[in-house]
């Protein structure tokens, strides 16, 4: 298998660190609450478990998968599969965003950097990045999450175009698959409702 054929997976390291911290705190809280002798306090185990489920869905699970067939965006509660033939533009103004005819899809795990990182990145960066009006767009700066993810997409897209594996002119006719995770959404909604009830009962 060639290197180009190997799918690239990108995720937010910062989000996963935050998720791990929240889950650790919630797990310790759930354990301590369950061991408390007061039965009413044990109801608070439910909100603690809900926090773990929520941060997994919102912070840990989202990622970006770049293969020779498509770009797969796993955002909270939905997955978008963008075939290369449907892609017309890649932008990083607020987050890595993939454009298809009449639609655009932001990548949750690849937000553009804030002002402090933008200023630092511009001073430190020596790598060529796309420029807008004479200045590199903040979201394209090396070291930023949007910049790293955009580089994965652009590099694979460029390679596939150069090797003739992407048919041009078919963007309007190429469907983009959007799959909503209604099951997980229902579990989160139920968990939120159960958490409210548990807090009222505690």
Backbone torsions as a table, in degrees:
resi	resn	phi	psi	omega
1	UNK	NA	131.6	179.7
2	UNK	-75.7	160.8	179.8
3	UNK	-60.8	-38.5	-177.7
4	UNK	-64.1	-25.4	-177.6
5	UNK	-81.6	-12.0	-178.8
6	UNK	-78.4	123.8	179.2
7	UNK	-63.4	140.9	174.0
8	UNK	-99.6	136.6	178.6
9	UNK	-119.5	127.5	178.4
10	UNK	-119.8	137.4	173.6
11	UNK	-143.5	162.1	-179.2
12	UNK	-80.0	112.0	177.4
13	UNK	-64.2	-39.2	179.7
14	UNK	-62.1	-46.4	179.9
15	UNK	-61.0	-38.3	-178.8
16	UNK	-71.3	-32.5	174.9
17	UNK	-65.4	-45.5	177.7
18	UNK	-61.3	-41.7	179.2
19	UNK	-61.9	-42.5	-179.5
20	UNK	-63.9	-40.2	179.0
21	UNK	-64.6	-47.6	-179.9
22	UNK	-61.4	-42.8	-178.9
23	UNK	-65.6	-39.5	179.5
24	UNK	-64.0	-44.7	179.1
25	UNK	-64.8	-43.7	-179.5
26	UNK	-65.3	-39.4	180.0
27	UNK	-65.6	-43.9	177.8
28	UNK	-64.1	-38.9	178.5
29	UNK	-64.7	-44.0	179.7
30	UNK	-61.5	-42.0	-179.5
31	UNK	-65.7	-45.3	-179.3
32	UNK	-66.3	-38.1	179.0
33	UNK	-67.1	-38.7	-179.1
34	UNK	-67.5	-31.3	-177.9
35	UNK	-83.9	-10.9	179.0
36	UNK	-66.5	143.2	-178.8
37	UNK	-69.5	-23.0	-178.4
38	UNK	-76.1	119.0	-175.9
39	UNK	-64.4	-34.3	-177.3
40	UNK	-65.0	-33.3	-179.9
41	UNK	-67.8	-24.6	-178.5
42	UNK	-67.3	-20.0	175.4
43	UNK	-62.7	-26.0	-178.3
44	UNK	-72.7	-6.7	172.8
45	UNK	-61.9	-34.6	-177.5
46	UNK	-61.8	-49.4	176.6
47	UNK	-60.7	-35.5	178.9
48	UNK	-63.9	-42.4	178.1
49	UNK	-67.9	-35.4	177.5
50	UNK	-63.5	-39.5	177.7
51	UNK	-59.1	-42.3	179.1
52	UNK	-62.5	-43.8	179.4
53	UNK	-65.4	-40.8	-177.8
54	UNK	-65.7	-46.8	-177.8
55	UNK	-69.1	-29.2	175.1
56	UNK	-63.9	-45.4	-178.3
57	UNK	-69.9	-40.1	-172.2
58	UNK	-91.2	-34.7	-174.1
59	UNK	-109.7	-38.9	-174.9
60	UNK	-87.8	-46.8	-171.8
61	UNK	-69.1	-38.7	-175.3
62	UNK	-57.5	134.8	175.0
63	UNK	-156.2	178.4	-179.9
64	UNK	-128.7	128.0	-178.9
65	UNK	-119.5	122.4	-176.3
66	UNK	-114.4	113.1	179.5
67	UNK	-124.4	179.5	178.6
68	UNK	-71.7	-15.7	-177.9
69	UNK	-94.0	-38.0	-173.4
70	UNK	-167.2	170.9	169.2
71	UNK	-105.4	122.2	-178.6
72	UNK	-108.2	119.8	179.9
73	UNK	-102.9	118.9	175.2
74	UNK	-105.4	95.3	176.3
75	UNK	-94.5	168.2	174.8
76	UNK	-56.4	123.9	173.3
77	UNK	70.5	2.7	173.2
78	UNK	-154.6	151.1	178.8
79	UNK	-122.4	131.2	-179.1
80	UNK	-118.0	127.7	177.4
81	UNK	-111.1	112.4	-177.7
82	UNK	-106.8	103.7	175.0
83	UNK	-62.5	150.2	-178.3
84	UNK	-60.5	-34.1	-179.2
85	UNK	-65.4	-21.5	-179.3
86	UNK	-89.0	-15.6	-174.6
87	UNK	-78.4	132.8	179.5
88	UNK	-122.1	-20.8	-177.3
89	UNK	-161.4	148.2	176.3
90	UNK	-124.3	126.5	-177.1
91	UNK	-132.1	159.5	-178.9
92	UNK	-137.0	30.6	-174.7
93	UNK	-61.0	-53.3	178.4
94	UNK	-111.5	-28.5	176.3
95	UNK	-163.9	164.2	173.5
96	UNK	-58.0	124.5	-176.9
97	UNK	-132.6	128.8	178.5
98	UNK	-100.8	130.1	-178.5
99	UNK	-106.9	134.7	171.0
100	UNK	-126.0	168.1	-178.2
101	UNK	-54.1	113.5	176.7
102	UNK	79.4	1.5	-177.7
103	UNK	-141.9	157.6	173.3
104	UNK	-143.6	148.0	-174.6
105	UNK	-132.6	113.0	178.0
106	UNK	-80.7	144.6	178.9
107	UNK	-97.6	112.2	-172.3
108	UNK	-61.1	-36.8	-174.7
109	UNK	-83.5	3.4	-178.0
110	UNK	-130.7	66.0	177.8
111	UNK	-74.8	154.9	174.4
112	UNK	-71.2	154.0	-176.3
113	UNK	-73.6	160.3	174.8
114	UNK	-78.5	-178.2	-174.5
115	UNK	-64.3	-39.8	-176.7
116	UNK	-65.3	-44.3	179.0
117	UNK	-68.9	-34.1	178.8
118	UNK	-62.0	-47.0	-179.8
119	UNK	-64.1	-43.1	179.4
120	UNK	-65.7	-41.4	-178.8
121	UNK	-65.2	-37.9	179.4
122	UNK	-66.6	-34.9	179.9
123	UNK	-72.5	-37.3	-173.0
124	UNK	-89.2	-25.0	-171.0
125	UNK	-70.7	131.4	172.8
126	UNK	-121.0	-1.2	-178.9
127	UNK	-85.0	145.7	177.3
128	UNK	-69.2	132.2	177.3
129	UNK	-134.2	159.5	178.7
130	UNK	-59.2	141.4	-178.5
131	UNK	-111.2	146.1	175.7
132	UNK	-127.7	117.1	-179.3
133	UNK	55.0	39.4	176.4
134	UNK	87.9	-6.0	-179.2
135	UNK	-126.3	145.5	177.1
136	UNK	-66.6	136.0	176.6
137	UNK	-64.4	135.2	-177.2
138	UNK	-53.6	-39.3	-177.7
139	UNK	-70.2	-11.4	178.7
140	UNK	-96.8	-3.1	-176.0
141	UNK	-64.9	135.9	175.6
142	UNK	-58.9	140.9	-178.2
143	UNK	95.8	-20.4	175.7
144	UNK	-84.6	153.2	-178.4
145	UNK	-66.5	-40.4	178.7
146	UNK	-66.8	-36.9	-179.9
147	UNK	-66.6	-43.0	179.3
148	UNK	-64.9	-44.3	-179.3
149	UNK	-66.6	-40.8	179.3
150	UNK	-63.1	-36.5	179.2
151	UNK	-64.8	-38.6	176.9
152	UNK	-61.5	-45.0	-178.3
153	UNK	-67.8	-48.5	-176.2
154	UNK	-65.4	-39.3	-179.2
155	UNK	-65.1	-43.8	-179.9
156	UNK	-69.1	-40.8	179.4
157	UNK	-61.5	-45.0	179.6
158	UNK	-62.7	-43.1	-179.9
159	UNK	-63.5	-43.7	-179.5
160	UNK	-66.4	-36.2	177.1
161	UNK	-67.1	-42.5	-178.5
162	UNK	-66.7	-30.9	-179.2
163	UNK	-93.2	6.1	175.7
164	UNK	73.2	21.1	-178.6
165	UNK	-95.6	3.0	174.3
166	UNK	-120.9	121.7	179.7
167	UNK	-82.6	121.1	178.0
168	UNK	-79.2	157.0	177.2
169	UNK	80.2	7.2	-178.4
170	UNK	-111.6	10.4	-174.4
171	UNK	-59.0	-44.2	-177.1
172	UNK	-66.7	-26.1	-177.8
173	UNK	-95.7	-4.5	-176.5
174	UNK	-96.5	117.8	-177.6
175	UNK	-75.3	148.2	174.1
176	UNK	-108.6	127.0	-177.6
177	UNK	-88.9	126.8	176.2
178	UNK	-122.5	116.8	-177.0
179	UNK	-116.5	119.1	177.8
180	UNK	-88.7	139.4	-179.9
181	UNK	-92.6	76.0	-176.9
182	UNK	-64.9	-32.0	178.9
183	UNK	-63.6	-48.2	179.5
184	UNK	-67.5	-34.9	177.3
185	UNK	-61.9	-41.1	178.1
186	UNK	-64.6	-40.0	178.8
187	UNK	-64.6	-42.0	178.6
188	UNK	-64.7	-42.0	178.9
189	UNK	-62.9	-43.3	178.6
190	UNK	-64.7	-39.0	179.2
191	UNK	-65.9	-39.1	178.1
192	UNK	-64.3	-43.9	179.3
193	UNK	-63.8	-44.0	179.7
194	UNK	-64.1	-34.1	179.2
195	UNK	-65.7	-41.9	178.5
196	UNK	-62.3	-44.8	179.4
197	UNK	-62.7	-42.9	-178.9
198	UNK	-63.0	-40.3	178.7
199	UNK	-65.2	-37.8	178.8
200	UNK	-68.5	-31.7	-179.0
201	UNK	-81.6	-21.7	-175.3
202	UNK	-70.6	NA	NA
